[in-house]
Amino acid sequence: MRSYDSGANKSSGRVEGIVSPVRGLNKESPLAGLSQQYAITLDNWICQPDGIVTRQGAANHATGFTQAPRTLMTYSAGAVAQMFAAA
């Protein structure tokens, strides 16, 4: 995210606003002319019409491998859904 200068003196205790990149990620336009409504990077952020929210995180599905898994497989049949990892 980029902030804009509100003209306030930093020692006065005023808060500076931050423009939310509600138009999403833009990696094609030159940075010099890029509107503040676009983001230049979005790490763990999701754009919403009125702002941005953080990604909710991740969960461990398989742990305790002696070697790093090289294959991930999914299996689903009816109401059963499972994920397998193989080293």
PyMOL Python script that loads the backbone (N, CA, C, O; Angstrom):
from pymol import cmd

cmd.read_pdbstr("""\
ATOM      1  N   MET A   1       0.827  -1.175   0.000  1.00  0.00           N
ATOM      2  CA  MET A   1       0.000   0.000   0.000  1.00  0.00           C
ATOM      3  C   MET A   1       0.869   1.234   0.000  1.00  0.00           C
ATOM      4  O   MET A   1       1.984   1.232   0.521  1.00  0.00           O
ATOM      5  N   ARG A   2       0.349   2.276  -0.584  1.00  0.00           N
ATOM      6  CA  ARG A   2       1.057   3.546  -0.604  1.00  0.00           C
ATOM      7  C   ARG A   2       0.269   4.556   0.216  1.00  0.00           C
ATOM      8  O   ARG A   2      -0.961   4.531   0.215  1.00  0.00           O
ATOM      9  N   SER A   3       0.959   5.432   0.906  1.00  0.00           N
ATOM     10  CA  SER A   3       0.277   6.468   1.666  1.00  0.00           C
ATOM     11  C   SER A   3       0.364   7.782   0.908  1.00  0.00           C
ATOM     12  O   SER A   3       1.253   7.974   0.078  1.00  0.00           O
ATOM     13  N   TYR A   4      -0.555   8.673   1.193  1.00  0.00           N
ATOM     14  CA  TYR A   4      -0.495   9.987   0.580  1.00  0.00           C
ATOM     15  C   TYR A   4      -0.214  11.012   1.657  1.00  0.00           C
ATOM     16  O   TYR A   4      -0.550  10.819   2.825  1.00  0.00           O
ATOM     17  N   ASP A   5       0.396  12.083   1.253  1.00  0.00           N
ATOM     18  CA  ASP A   5       0.772  13.141   2.182  1.00  0.00           C
ATOM     19  C   ASP A   5      -0.421  14.059   2.373  1.00  0.00           C
ATOM     20  O   ASP A   5      -0.872  14.707   1.429  1.00  0.00           O
ATOM     21  N   SER A   6      -0.932  14.114   3.600  1.00  0.00           N
ATOM     22  CA  SER A   6      -2.080  14.962   3.890  1.00  0.00           C
ATOM     23  C   SER A   6      -1.667  16.409   4.163  1.00  0.00           C
ATOM     24  O   SER A   6      -2.516  17.266   4.407  1.00  0.00           O
ATOM     25  N   GLY A   7      -0.376  16.672   4.122  1.00  0.00           N
ATOM     26  CA  GLY A   7       0.108  18.017   4.383  1.00  0.00           C
ATOM     27  C   GLY A   7       0.311  18.292   5.866  1.00  0.00           C
ATOM     28  O   GLY A   7       0.759  19.374   6.244  1.00  0.00           O
ATOM     29  N   ALA A   8      -0.016  17.322   6.701  1.00  0.00           N
ATOM     30  CA  ALA A   8       0.127  17.512   8.145  1.00  0.00           C
ATOM     31  C   ALA A   8       1.587  17.363   8.548  1.00  0.00           C
ATOM     32  O   ALA A   8       2.324  16.544   7.999  1.00  0.00           O
ATOM     33  N   ASN A   9       1.977  18.158   9.500  1.00  0.00           N
ATOM     34  CA  ASN A   9       3.322  18.077  10.056  1.00  0.00           C
ATOM     35  C   ASN A   9       3.401  16.816  10.912  1.00  0.00           C
ATOM     36  O   ASN A   9       2.546  16.601  11.772  1.00  0.00           O
ATOM     37  N   LYS A  10       4.418  15.977  10.688  1.00  0.00           N
ATOM     38  CA  LYS A  10       4.526  14.712  11.403  1.00  0.00           C
ATOM     39  C   LYS A  10       4.688  14.918  12.905  1.00  0.00           C
ATOM     40  O   LYS A  10       4.303  14.040  13.677  1.00  0.00           O
ATOM     41  N   SER A  11       5.231  16.024  13.341  1.00  0.00           N
ATOM     42  CA  SER A  11       5.405  16.257  14.770  1.00  0.00           C
ATOM     43  C   SER A  11       4.150  16.803  15.430  1.00  0.00           C
ATOM     44  O   SER A  11       4.132  16.973  16.649  1.00  0.00           O
ATOM     45  N   SER A  12       3.105  17.082  14.671  1.00  0.00           N
ATOM     46  CA  SER A  12       1.890  17.645  15.253  1.00  0.00           C
ATOM     47  C   SER A  12       0.976  16.579  15.836  1.00  0.00           C
ATOM     48  O   SER A  12      -0.003  16.917  16.502  1.00  0.00           O
ATOM     49  N   GLY A  13       1.267  15.291  15.605  1.00  0.00           N
ATOM     50  CA  GLY A  13       0.438  14.234  16.151  1.00  0.00           C
ATOM     51  C   GLY A  13      -0.750  13.882  15.287  1.00  0.00           C
ATOM     52  O   GLY A  13      -1.595  13.088  15.701  1.00  0.00           O
ATOM     53  N   ARG A  14      -0.839  14.442  14.108  1.00  0.00           N
ATOM     54  CA  ARG A  14      -1.960  14.117  13.220  1.00  0.00           C
ATOM     55  C   ARG A  14      -1.717  12.782  12.525  1.00  0.00           C
ATOM     56  O   ARG A  14      -0.575  12.370  12.320  1.00  0.00           O
ATOM     57  N   VAL A  15      -2.787  12.132  12.176  1.00  0.00           N
ATOM     58  CA  VAL A  15      -2.713  10.835  11.507  1.00  0.00           C
ATOM     59  C   VAL A  15      -2.772  11.037  10.006  1.00  0.00           C
ATOM     60  O   VAL A  15      -3.587  11.811   9.503  1.00  0.00           O
ATOM     61  N   GLU A  16      -1.894  10.330   9.287  1.00  0.00           N
ATOM     62  CA  GLU A  16      -1.929  10.372   7.833  1.00  0.00           C
ATOM     63  C   GLU A  16      -2.811   9.247   7.328  1.00  0.00           C
ATOM     64  O   GLU A  16      -2.800   8.146   7.880  1.00  0.00           O
ATOM     65  N   GLY A  17      -3.568   9.517   6.289  1.00  0.00           N
ATOM     66  CA  GLY A  17      -4.434   8.506   5.712  1.00  0.00           C
ATOM     67  C   GLY A  17      -3.687   7.612   4.739  1.00  0.00           C
ATOM     68  O   GLY A  17      -2.647   7.987   4.198  1.00  0.00           O
ATOM     69  N   ILE A  18      -4.227   6.442   4.530  1.00  0.00           N
ATOM     70  CA  ILE A  18      -3.681   5.501   3.557  1.00  0.00           C
ATOM     71  C   ILE A  18      -4.777   5.188   2.562  1.00  0.00           C
ATOM     72  O   ILE A  18      -5.891   4.837   2.952  1.00  0.00           O
ATOM     73  N   VAL A  19      -4.477   5.311   1.294  1.00  0.00           N
ATOM     74  CA  VAL A  19      -5.435   5.023   0.250  1.00  0.00           C
ATOM     75  C   VAL A  19      -5.497   3.515   0.057  1.00  0.00           C
ATOM     76  O   VAL A  19      -4.465   2.870  -0.126  1.00  0.00           O
ATOM     77  N   SER A  20      -6.692   2.951   0.096  1.00  0.00           N
ATOM     78  CA  SER A  20      -6.864   1.526  -0.098  1.00  0.00           C
ATOM     79  C   SER A  20      -6.872   1.195  -1.587  1.00  0.00           C
ATOM     80  O   SER A  20      -7.572   1.859  -2.351  1.00  0.00           O
ATOM     81  N   PRO A  21      -6.112   0.183  -2.022  1.00  0.00           N
ATOM     82  CA  PRO A  21      -6.050  -0.161  -3.445  1.00  0.00           C
ATOM     83  C   PRO A  21      -7.262  -0.984  -3.877  1.00  0.00           C
ATOM     84  O   PRO A  21      -7.134  -2.172  -4.174  1.00  0.00           O
ATOM     85  N   VAL A  22      -8.441  -0.353  -3.913  1.00  0.00           N
ATOM     86  CA  VAL A  22      -9.691  -1.065  -4.179  1.00  0.00           C
ATOM     87  C   VAL A  22      -9.824  -1.547  -5.621  1.00  0.00           C
ATOM     88  O   VAL A  22     -10.717  -2.343  -5.909  1.00  0.00           O
ATOM     89  N   ARG A  23      -8.971  -1.095  -6.533  1.00  0.00           N
ATOM     90  CA  ARG A  23      -9.048  -1.539  -7.923  1.00  0.00           C
ATOM     91  C   ARG A  23      -8.159  -2.746  -8.187  1.00  0.00           C
ATOM     92  O   ARG A  23      -8.099  -3.234  -9.315  1.00  0.00           O
ATOM     93  N   GLY A  24      -7.462  -3.237  -7.152  1.00  0.00           N
ATOM     94  CA  GLY A  24      -6.696  -4.465  -7.277  1.00  0.00           C
ATOM     95  C   GLY A  24      -5.245  -4.261  -7.645  1.00  0.00           C
ATOM     96  O   GLY A  24      -4.692  -3.170  -7.508  1.00  0.00           O
ATOM     97  N   LEU A  25      -4.643  -5.334  -8.115  1.00  0.00           N
ATOM     98  CA  LEU A  25      -3.226  -5.376  -8.444  1.00  0.00           C
ATOM     99  C   LEU A  25      -3.011  -4.936  -9.887  1.00  0.00           C
ATOM    100  O   LEU A  25      -3.748  -5.353 -10.780  1.00  0.00           O
ATOM    101  N   ASN A  26      -2.004  -4.096 -10.119  1.00  0.00           N
ATOM    102  CA  ASN A  26      -1.680  -3.638 -11.469  1.00  0.00           C
ATOM    103  C   ASN A  26      -0.172  -3.741 -11.649  1.00  0.00           C
ATOM    104  O   ASN A  26       0.591  -2.945 -11.102  1.00  0.00           O
ATOM    105  N   LYS A  27       0.242  -4.738 -12.428  1.00  0.00           N
ATOM    106  CA  LYS A  27       1.669  -4.922 -12.688  1.00  0.00           C
ATOM    107  C   LYS A  27       2.040  -4.510 -14.095  1.00  0.00           C
ATOM    108  O   LYS A  27       3.199  -4.652 -14.487  1.00  0.00           O
ATOM    109  N   GLU A  28       1.088  -4.000 -14.874  1.00  0.00           N
ATOM    110  CA  GLU A  28       1.350  -3.680 -16.270  1.00  0.00           C
ATOM    111  C   GLU A  28       1.619  -2.199 -16.517  1.00  0.00           C
ATOM    112  O   GLU A  28       2.388  -1.855 -17.414  1.00  0.00           O
ATOM    113  N   SER A  29       1.003  -1.327 -15.743  1.00  0.00           N
ATOM    114  CA  SER A  29       1.160   0.111 -15.957  1.00  0.00           C
ATOM    115  C   SER A  29       2.460   0.611 -15.344  1.00  0.00           C
ATOM    116  O   SER A  29       2.940   0.049 -14.360  1.00  0.00           O
ATOM    117  N   PRO A  30       3.034   1.670 -15.923  1.00  0.00           N
ATOM    118  CA  PRO A  30       4.237   2.267 -15.319  1.00  0.00           C
ATOM    119  C   PRO A  30       3.929   2.841 -13.933  1.00  0.00           C
ATOM    120  O   PRO A  30       2.852   3.397 -13.718  1.00  0.00           O
ATOM    121  N   LEU A  31       4.855   2.709 -13.010  1.00  0.00           N
ATOM    122  CA  LEU A  31       4.638   3.175 -11.640  1.00  0.00           C
ATOM    123  C   LEU A  31       4.413   4.676 -11.556  1.00  0.00           C
ATOM    124  O   LEU A  31       3.649   5.141 -10.709  1.00  0.00           O
ATOM    125  N   ALA A  32       5.067   5.438 -12.422  1.00  0.00           N
ATOM    126  CA  ALA A  32       4.977   6.894 -12.347  1.00  0.00           C
ATOM    127  C   ALA A  32       3.549   7.395 -12.564  1.00  0.00           C
ATOM    128  O   ALA A  32       3.153   8.395 -11.965  1.00  0.00           O
ATOM    129  N   GLY A  33       2.784   6.729 -13.397  1.00  0.00           N
ATOM    130  CA  GLY A  33       1.425   7.184 -13.676  1.00  0.00           C
ATOM    131  C   GLY A  33       0.350   6.339 -13.029  1.00  0.00           C
ATOM    132  O   GLY A  33      -0.825   6.499 -13.358  1.00  0.00           O
ATOM    133  N   LEU A  34       0.708   5.446 -12.122  1.00  0.00           N
ATOM    134  CA  LEU A  34      -0.235   4.523 -11.518  1.00  0.00           C
ATOM    135  C   LEU A  34      -1.101   5.216 -10.477  1.00  0.00           C
ATOM    136  O   LEU A  34      -0.592   5.897  -9.587  1.00  0.00           O
ATOM    137  N   SER A  35      -2.401   5.039 -10.593  1.00  0.00           N
ATOM    138  CA  SER A  35      -3.340   5.613  -9.630  1.00  0.00           C
ATOM    139  C   SER A  35      -3.146   4.956  -8.268  1.00  0.00           C
ATOM    140  O   SER A  35      -2.741   3.797  -8.191  1.00  0.00           O
ATOM    141  N   GLN A  36      -3.433   5.689  -7.197  1.00  0.00           N
ATOM    142  CA  GLN A  36      -3.309   5.141  -5.853  1.00  0.00           C
ATOM    143  C   GLN A  36      -4.387   4.107  -5.559  1.00  0.00           C
ATOM    144  O   GLN A  36      -4.338   3.441  -4.524  1.00  0.00           O
ATOM    145  N   GLN A  37      -5.364   3.963  -6.458  1.00  0.00           N
ATOM    146  CA  GLN A  37      -6.394   2.950  -6.265  1.00  0.00           C
ATOM    147  C   GLN A  37      -5.916   1.564  -6.673  1.00  0.00           C
ATOM    148  O   GLN A  37      -6.636   0.585  -6.478  1.00  0.00           O
ATOM    149  N   TYR A  38      -4.706   1.461  -7.239  1.00  0.00           N
ATOM    150  CA  TYR A  38      -4.114   0.189  -7.616  1.00  0.00           C
ATOM    151  C   TYR A  38      -2.985  -0.163  -6.655  1.00  0.00           C
ATOM    152  O   TYR A  38      -2.316   0.720  -6.116  1.00  0.00           O
ATOM    153  N   ALA A  39      -2.782  -1.440  -6.448  1.00  0.00           N
ATOM    154  CA  ALA A  39      -1.661  -1.914  -5.628  1.00  0.00           C
ATOM    155  C   ALA A  39      -0.529  -2.340  -6.552  1.00  0.00           C
ATOM    156  O   ALA A  39      -0.768  -2.794  -7.671  1.00  0.00           O
ATOM    157  N   ILE A  40       0.701  -2.192  -6.079  1.00  0.00           N
ATOM    158  CA  ILE A  40       1.840  -2.677  -6.859  1.00  0.00           C
ATOM    159  C   ILE A  40       2.278  -4.054  -6.352  1.00  0.00           C
ATOM    160  O   ILE A  40       2.919  -4.803  -7.090  1.00  0.00           O
ATOM    161  N   THR A  41       1.945  -4.394  -5.115  1.00  0.00           N
ATOM    162  CA  THR A  41       2.111  -5.750  -4.573  1.00  0.00           C
ATOM    163  C   THR A  41       0.963  -6.015  -3.610  1.00  0.00           C
ATOM    164  O   THR A  41       0.476  -5.100  -2.946  1.00  0.00           O
ATOM    165  N   LEU A  42       0.535  -7.262  -3.539  1.00  0.00           N
ATOM    166  CA  LEU A  42      -0.511  -7.662  -2.591  1.00  0.00           C
ATOM    167  C   LEU A  42      -0.077  -8.986  -1.956  1.00  0.00           C
ATOM    168  O   LEU A  42      -0.432 -10.054  -2.455  1.00  0.00           O
ATOM    169  N   ASP A  43       0.671  -8.927  -0.884  1.00  0.00           N
ATOM    170  CA  ASP A  43       1.073 -10.125  -0.165  1.00  0.00           C
ATOM    171  C   ASP A  43       0.095 -10.356   0.974  1.00  0.00           C
ATOM    172  O   ASP A  43       0.039  -9.575   1.924  1.00  0.00           O
ATOM    173  N   ASN A  44      -0.680 -11.436   0.875  1.00  0.00           N
ATOM    174  CA  ASN A  44      -1.657 -11.823   1.895  1.00  0.00           C
ATOM    175  C   ASN A  44      -2.773 -10.796   2.094  1.00  0.00           C
ATOM    176  O   ASN A  44      -3.302 -10.668   3.199  1.00  0.00           O
ATOM    177  N   TRP A  45      -3.134 -10.072   1.053  1.00  0.00           N
ATOM    178  CA  TRP A  45      -4.241  -9.124   1.091  1.00  0.00           C
ATOM    179  C   TRP A  45      -5.249  -9.489   0.006  1.00  0.00           C
ATOM    180  O   TRP A  45      -4.863  -9.972  -1.059  1.00  0.00           O
ATOM    181  N   ILE A  46      -6.521  -9.268   0.261  1.00  0.00           N
ATOM    182  CA  ILE A  46      -7.586  -9.515  -0.708  1.00  0.00           C
ATOM    183  C   ILE A  46      -8.356  -8.212  -0.881  1.00  0.00           C
ATOM    184  O   ILE A  46      -8.799  -7.614   0.100  1.00  0.00           O
ATOM    185  N   CYS A  47      -8.514  -7.770  -2.131  1.00  0.00           N
ATOM    186  CA  CYS A  47      -9.223  -6.520  -2.414  1.00  0.00           C
ATOM    187  C   CYS A  47     -10.733  -6.708  -2.290  1.00  0.00           C
ATOM    188  O   CYS A  47     -11.290  -7.698  -2.764  1.00  0.00           O
ATOM    189  N   GLN A  48     -11.371  -5.760  -1.658  1.00  0.00           N
ATOM    190  CA  GLN A  48     -12.827  -5.697  -1.538  1.00  0.00           C
ATOM    191  C   GLN A  48     -13.282  -4.374  -2.151  1.00  0.00           C
ATOM    192  O   GLN A  48     -12.452  -3.483  -2.333  1.00  0.00           O
ATOM    193  N   PRO A  49     -14.570  -4.209  -2.478  1.00  0.00           N
ATOM    194  CA  PRO A  49     -15.031  -2.951  -3.079  1.00  0.00           C
ATOM    195  C   PRO A  49     -14.790  -1.717  -2.207  1.00  0.00           C
ATOM    196  O   PRO A  49     -14.639  -0.614  -2.732  1.00  0.00           O
ATOM    197  N   ASP A  50     -14.752  -1.889  -0.879  1.00  0.00           N
ATOM    198  CA  ASP A  50     -14.599  -0.734   0.005  1.00  0.00           C
ATOM    199  C   ASP A  50     -13.291  -0.722   0.777  1.00  0.00           C
ATOM    200  O   ASP A  50     -13.109   0.123   1.654  1.00  0.00           O
ATOM    201  N   GLY A  51     -12.376  -1.634   0.476  1.00  0.00           N
ATOM    202  CA  GLY A  51     -11.103  -1.674   1.192  1.00  0.00           C
ATOM    203  C   GLY A  51     -10.385  -2.982   0.933  1.00  0.00           C
ATOM    204  O   GLY A  51     -10.670  -3.673  -0.045  1.00  0.00           O
ATOM    205  N   ILE A  52      -9.446  -3.324   1.818  1.00  0.00           N
ATOM    206  CA  ILE A  52      -8.724  -4.587   1.693  1.00  0.00           C
ATOM    207  C   ILE A  52      -8.779  -5.316   3.026  1.00  0.00           C
ATOM    208  O   ILE A  52      -8.879  -4.695   4.084  1.00  0.00           O
ATOM    209  N   VAL A  53      -8.713  -6.647   2.961  1.00  0.00           N
ATOM    210  CA  VAL A  53      -8.709  -7.471   4.167  1.00  0.00           C
ATOM    211  C   VAL A  53      -7.532  -8.431   4.070  1.00  0.00           C
ATOM    212  O   VAL A  53      -7.053  -8.728   2.975  1.00  0.00           O
ATOM    213  N   THR A  54      -7.070  -8.912   5.212  1.00  0.00           N
ATOM    214  CA  THR A  54      -5.961  -9.858   5.214  1.00  0.00           C
ATOM    215  C   THR A  54      -6.463 -11.257   4.899  1.00  0.00           C
ATOM    216  O   THR A  54      -7.599 -11.618   5.207  1.00  0.00           O
ATOM    217  N   ARG A  55      -5.584 -12.035   4.279  1.00  0.00           N
ATOM    218  CA  ARG A  55      -5.892 -13.439   4.018  1.00  0.00           C
ATOM    219  C   ARG A  55      -5.973 -14.145   5.365  1.00  0.00           C
ATOM    220  O   ARG A  55      -5.232 -13.806   6.287  1.00  0.00           O
ATOM    221  N   GLN A  56      -6.852 -15.108   5.485  1.00  0.00           N
ATOM    222  CA  GLN A  56      -7.132 -15.718   6.785  1.00  0.00           C
ATOM    223  C   GLN A  56      -6.085 -16.724   7.255  1.00  0.00           C
ATOM    224  O   GLN A  56      -6.220 -17.251   8.360  1.00  0.00           O
ATOM    225  N   GLY A  57      -5.065 -17.011   6.483  1.00  0.00           N
ATOM    226  CA  GLY A  57      -3.999 -17.880   6.960  1.00  0.00           C
ATOM    227  C   GLY A  57      -4.024 -19.248   6.323  1.00  0.00           C
ATOM    228  O   GLY A  57      -4.614 -19.438   5.260  1.00  0.00           O
ATOM    229  N   ALA A  58      -3.387 -20.194   6.968  1.00  0.00           N
ATOM    230  CA  ALA A  58      -3.258 -21.545   6.432  1.00  0.00           C
ATOM    231  C   ALA A  58      -3.345 -22.546   7.570  1.00  0.00           C
ATOM    232  O   ALA A  58      -3.221 -22.184   8.741  1.00  0.00           O
ATOM    233  N   ALA A  59      -3.559 -23.802   7.219  1.00  0.00           N
ATOM    234  CA  ALA A  59      -3.620 -24.871   8.206  1.00  0.00           C
ATOM    235  C   ALA A  59      -2.711 -26.012   7.754  1.00  0.00           C
ATOM    236  O   ALA A  59      -2.611 -26.298   6.561  1.00  0.00           O
ATOM    237  N   ASN A  60      -2.054 -26.657   8.706  1.00  0.00           N
ATOM    238  CA  ASN A  60      -1.231 -27.824   8.393  1.00  0.00           C
ATOM    239  C   ASN A  60      -2.147 -29.009   8.126  1.00  0.00           C
ATOM    240  O   ASN A  60      -3.065 -29.283   8.900  1.00  0.00           O
ATOM    241  N   HIS A  61      -1.894 -29.712   7.023  1.00  0.00           N
ATOM    242  CA  HIS A  61      -2.692 -30.885   6.680  1.00  0.00           C
ATOM    243  C   HIS A  61      -1.908 -32.174   6.897  1.00  0.00           C
ATOM    244  O   HIS A  61      -2.496 -33.205   7.222  1.00  0.00           O
ATOM    245  N   ALA A  62      -0.630 -32.132   6.726  1.00  0.00           N
ATOM    246  CA  ALA A  62       0.211 -33.314   6.915  1.00  0.00           C
ATOM    247  C   ALA A  62       1.542 -32.850   7.487  1.00  0.00           C
ATOM    248  O   ALA A  62       2.184 -31.954   6.940  1.00  0.00           O
ATOM    249  N   THR A  63       1.948 -33.462   8.585  1.00  0.00           N
ATOM    250  CA  THR A  63       3.201 -33.092   9.226  1.00  0.00           C
ATOM    251  C   THR A  63       3.964 -34.354   9.601  1.00  0.00           C
ATOM    252  O   THR A  63       3.419 -35.456   9.529  1.00  0.00           O
ATOM    253  N   GLY A  64       5.196 -34.204   9.993  1.00  0.00           N
ATOM    254  CA  GLY A  64       5.990 -35.317  10.495  1.00  0.00           C
ATOM    255  C   GLY A  64       6.732 -36.098   9.430  1.00  0.00           C
ATOM    256  O   GLY A  64       7.180 -37.211   9.704  1.00  0.00           O
ATOM    257  N   PHE A  65       6.879 -35.573   8.244  1.00  0.00           N
ATOM    258  CA  PHE A  65       7.622 -36.265   7.188  1.00  0.00           C
ATOM    259  C   PHE A  65       9.117 -36.204   7.484  1.00  0.00           C
ATOM    260  O   PHE A  65       9.616 -35.194   7.980  1.00  0.00           O
ATOM    261  N   THR A  66       9.823 -37.280   7.180  1.00  0.00           N
ATOM    262  CA  THR A  66      11.282 -37.264   7.325  1.00  0.00           C
ATOM    263  C   THR A  66      11.930 -36.608   6.114  1.00  0.00           C
ATOM    264  O   THR A  66      13.040 -36.084   6.213  1.00  0.00           O
ATOM    265  N   GLN A  67      11.241 -36.633   4.960  1.00  0.00           N
ATOM    266  CA  GLN A  67      11.685 -35.941   3.749  1.00  0.00           C
ATOM    267  C   GLN A  67      10.546 -35.035   3.287  1.00  0.00           C
ATOM    268  O   GLN A  67       9.385 -35.259   3.629  1.00  0.00           O
ATOM    269  N   ALA A  68      10.886 -34.027   2.517  1.00  0.00           N
ATOM    270  CA  ALA A  68       9.856 -33.130   1.991  1.00  0.00           C
ATOM    271  C   ALA A  68       8.957 -33.881   1.012  1.00  0.00           C
ATOM    272  O   ALA A  68       9.466 -34.588   0.142  1.00  0.00           O
ATOM    273  N   PRO A  69       7.634 -33.749   1.129  1.00  0.00           N
ATOM    274  CA  PRO A  69       6.725 -34.405   0.176  1.00  0.00           C
ATOM    275  C   PRO A  69       6.971 -33.906  -1.241  1.00  0.00           C
ATOM    276  O   PRO A  69       7.220 -32.721  -1.463  1.00  0.00           O
ATOM    277  N   ARG A  70       6.897 -34.823  -2.190  1.00  0.00           N
ATOM    278  CA  ARG A  70       7.092 -34.483  -3.594  1.00  0.00           C
ATOM    279  C   ARG A  70       5.790 -34.556  -4.381  1.00  0.00           C
ATOM    280  O   ARG A  70       5.705 -34.032  -5.491  1.00  0.00           O
ATOM    281  N   THR A  71       4.769 -35.208  -3.809  1.00  0.00           N
ATOM    282  CA  THR A  71       3.498 -35.377  -4.506  1.00  0.00           C
ATOM    283  C   THR A  71       2.342 -35.105  -3.559  1.00  0.00           C
ATOM    284  O   THR A  71       2.333 -35.589  -2.427  1.00  0.00           O
ATOM    285  N   LEU A  72       1.373 -34.338  -4.017  1.00  0.00           N
ATOM    286  CA  LEU A  72       0.120 -34.128  -3.290  1.00  0.00           C
ATOM    287  C   LEU A  72      -1.011 -34.696  -4.122  1.00  0.00           C
ATOM    288  O   LEU A  72      -1.085 -34.452  -5.326  1.00  0.00           O
ATOM    289  N   MET A  73      -1.907 -35.466  -3.475  1.00  0.00           N
ATOM    290  CA  MET A  73      -3.022 -36.092  -4.181  1.00  0.00           C
ATOM    291  C   MET A  73      -4.308 -35.849  -3.409  1.00  0.00           C
ATOM    292  O   MET A  73      -4.302 -35.831  -2.178  1.00  0.00           O
ATOM    293  N   THR A  74      -5.399 -35.665  -4.118  1.00  0.00           N
ATOM    294  CA  THR A  74      -6.708 -35.533  -3.476  1.00  0.00           C
ATOM    295  C   THR A  74      -7.581 -36.703  -3.888  1.00  0.00           C
ATOM    296  O   THR A  74      -7.457 -37.232  -4.992  1.00  0.00           O
ATOM    297  N   TYR A  75      -8.460 -37.097  -2.988  1.00  0.00           N
ATOM    298  CA  TYR A  75      -9.407 -38.176  -3.240  1.00  0.00           C
ATOM    299  C   TYR A  75     -10.759 -37.718  -2.729  1.00  0.00           C
ATOM    300  O   TYR A  75     -10.871 -37.249  -1.597  1.00  0.00           O
ATOM    301  N   SER A  76     -11.782 -37.850  -3.552  1.00  0.00           N
ATOM    302  CA  SER A  76     -13.134 -37.531  -3.099  1.00  0.00           C
ATOM    303  C   SER A  76     -14.109 -38.534  -3.692  1.00  0.00           C
ATOM    304  O   SER A  76     -14.063 -38.847  -4.882  1.00  0.00           O
ATOM    305  N   ALA A  77     -14.993 -39.030  -2.834  1.00  0.00           N
ATOM    306  CA  ALA A  77     -16.046 -39.967  -3.238  1.00  0.00           C
ATOM    307  C   ALA A  77     -17.247 -39.700  -2.342  1.00  0.00           C
ATOM    308  O   ALA A  77     -17.210 -39.995  -1.147  1.00  0.00           O
ATOM    309  N   GLY A  78     -18.302 -39.149  -2.909  1.00  0.00           N
ATOM    310  CA  GLY A  78     -19.476 -38.808  -2.110  1.00  0.00           C
ATOM    311  C   GLY A  78     -19.143 -37.717  -1.109  1.00  0.00           C
ATOM    312  O   GLY A  78     -18.687 -36.636  -1.481  1.00  0.00           O
ATOM    313  N   ALA A  79     -19.376 -38.012   0.180  1.00  0.00           N
ATOM    314  CA  ALA A  79     -19.114 -37.029   1.240  1.00  0.00           C
ATOM    315  C   ALA A  79     -17.687 -37.125   1.759  1.00  0.00           C
ATOM    316  O   ALA A  79     -17.305 -36.334   2.622  1.00  0.00           O
ATOM    317  N   VAL A  80     -16.886 -38.063   1.266  1.00  0.00           N
ATOM    318  CA  VAL A  80     -15.520 -38.269   1.742  1.00  0.00           C
ATOM    319  C   VAL A  80     -14.561 -37.463   0.868  1.00  0.00           C
ATOM    320  O   VAL A  80     -14.566 -37.604  -0.355  1.00  0.00           O
ATOM    321  N   ALA A  81     -13.748 -36.627   1.486  1.00  0.00           N
ATOM    322  CA  ALA A  81     -12.721 -35.868   0.777  1.00  0.00           C
ATOM    323  C   ALA A  81     -11.448 -35.939   1.597  1.00  0.00           C
ATOM    324  O   ALA A  81     -11.426 -35.534   2.759  1.00  0.00           O
ATOM    325  N   GLN A  82     -10.373 -36.463   0.984  1.00  0.00           N
ATOM    326  CA  GLN A  82      -9.113 -36.611   1.691  1.00  0.00           C
ATOM    327  C   GLN A  82      -7.965 -36.113   0.836  1.00  0.00           C
ATOM    328  O   GLN A  82      -8.069 -36.070  -0.390  1.00  0.00           O
ATOM    329  N   MET A  83      -6.861 -35.734   1.485  1.00  0.00           N
ATOM    330  CA  MET A  83      -5.650 -35.313   0.786  1.00  0.00           C
ATOM    331  C   MET A  83      -4.504 -36.199   1.264  1.00  0.00           C
ATOM    332  O   MET A  83      -4.363 -36.468   2.457  1.00  0.00           O
ATOM    333  N   PHE A  84      -3.684 -36.649   0.307  1.00  0.00           N
ATOM    334  CA  PHE A  84      -2.542 -37.492   0.611  1.00  0.00           C
ATOM    335  C   PHE A  84      -1.276 -36.804   0.138  1.00  0.00           C
ATOM    336  O   PHE A  84      -1.282 -36.085  -0.861  1.00  0.00           O
ATOM    337  N   ALA A  85      -0.189 -37.031   0.863  1.00  0.00           N
ATOM    338  CA  ALA A  85       1.123 -36.510   0.460  1.00  0.00           C
ATOM    339  C   ALA A  85       2.100 -37.677   0.478  1.00  0.00           C
ATOM    340  O   ALA A  85       2.043 -38.536   1.359  1.00  0.00           O
ATOM    341  N   ALA A  86       3.001 -37.699  -0.510  1.00  0.00           N
ATOM    342  CA  ALA A  86       4.001 -38.764  -0.601  1.00  0.00           C
ATOM    343  C   ALA A  86       5.383 -38.149  -0.752  1.00  0.00           C
ATOM    344  O   ALA A  86       5.586 -37.179  -1.482  1.00  0.00           O
ATOM    345  N   ALA A  87       6.336 -38.757  -0.025  1.00  0.00           N
ATOM    346  CA  ALA A  87       7.714 -38.259  -0.064  1.00  0.00           C
ATOM    347  C   ALA A  87       8.538 -39.077  -1.038  1.00  0.00           C
ATOM    348  O   ALA A  87       9.727 -38.813  -1.213  1.00  0.00           O
TER     349      ALA A  87
END
""", "prot")
cmd.dss("prot")
cmd.show_as("cartoon", "prot")
cmd.util.cbc("prot")
cmd.orient("prot")
